[in-house]
């Protein structure tokens, strides 16, 4: 099953933009709010090689990056390819 995971905070504009992009594309996702979830924050940093900014997005456990990288991937058709893997 294809899985998108987004580590985010509720006050992050780029996090909301990433969610809107996925919703508009009809792609479901799982979100982890790291605002007060220290274990979630640690997990995000470990999986993303130390990145501390949000959103951090993963597709099928592969690190995509943040909103900008997700947008570029979606625009180029690469997101669909990644989700087919």
N, C-alpha and C positions, 0 to 999 in steps of 0.2 A: 504494500500500500504506500502511495506517495504521501510524504509528510513534510509540511513546512512548520518550523518552529521559529517563533519570534520572541526574543528577549527584549523587554520594553519597560518603560515607565508610563504612567498615565498622563504625565504632563509634557511628554515629548511629541512635538509636532511631526517630526520625521517618522516616528512610530505610527502615528495615526495615518500618515500618508501611505506608509507601506501596507497597512491593513486595508485601506481603501483601494489601493492598486490590486491587491490580491482578490478582494471581494468583487471588484469590477471585472476581473479576469475569470471569476467563478472558481477560484482556487481556495480550498479550505486551509485553515492553519490552526496551530495550537500556540497560545501565547503564555509567556511566563513573565509576570510583573515582578521585576527585581527591586522595586522601590524599597521594600522592607524585607525581602527574601534574601538573606545573606548567602544561604546555600545555593540558591539560584544564580546569584551574582558570581559566586566562585565557579560554579559549573560553566557559566557563560564565558568567563575569562579563560578558563582552562581549554574549552572547546575552540575558542577564537584566538588562541595564542596571545593572550594577555590584553585583548581589546577591552576597554572600559566604557566606551560610548554605546549608546543605544540609538536605534535598534541594532541588534546583531541577529542576522537571519540565517537559517540553515534549511537546506532542501535535501531530504533523504540523508541527513547527517553530514552533508557537505557544506562547509562554510561559504555562504554567498557574500556576506559583508553587511553593509548598511543599506539604507533606502536607495541611495544613488546607484549602488551596484545592482540592487534588485531591479530598479527601473531600467538600467541599461540592458540587463539580462532579459527582461521581459520584452523590451522593444526589439531586440535582435532575434527573438525566437529561442534564445538559449534556455530560458526557464522551462518551456515545454519539453525541450530535449532532456534537460536535467531531471525533470519529474518522470520521464519515461524510463530512466535508468533503473 
